[in-house]
């Protein structure tokens, strides 16, 4: 998980739980990360733990999970997912706006 977060530009390290730190210490603002590597997925129990820990430590709960030999998946509330996708859409529209339409460079003014 640490390497995945770092590959997206976030700081990340394994937390020291005996020191009261969360499982994953990271630089994603407003998010509590819960990480599970489990062959038998108990998604509801895992989400409940993520929500409990998020309530104590702050942030929206996001559960990252995998089993051996699979890629990492994420589970979060639909509202948080859609809000993130909306922000992504706005950023994409903004970039297109400031870069302009590439077809404009090939048009000749009459």
Residue, then its C-alpha position, 0 to 999 in steps of 0.5 A: x500500500x505504501x508503494x502505491x500511495x507513493x506512486x501517486x505522489x502521496x507520503x506514506x508509511x506503515x503506522x505504529x499502532x502501539x503509539x496510537x497511529x493508524x495502520x497507514x500514515x499518509x498525506x491524503x487530506x481528510x481520509x482515514x485509510x484502512x488496509x486489509x490483505x485477507x484471503x476471505x473477504x469480510x467486506x462489511x466487518x472491514x468497512x465497519x472497522x474503517x468507519x469506527x477508526x475514522x470516527x476516532x481518528x478523523x477523516x472519511x473511511x476508505x478501505x483498501x483491500x486485496x488478497x494474494x496475487x490480486x491488485x489492490x481495490x478500494x471501498x468507500x461511500x458512494x457519495x465520496x466516490x462521486x464527489x471525487x469523480x466530480x472534482x476530477x471532471x471539473x479539473x479535466x474541464x478546466x485543463x481543456x479550457x485553459x489549453x484551448x481546443x487543439x483544432x483551433x490551431x489548424x483553422x484559418x480565419x476568413 
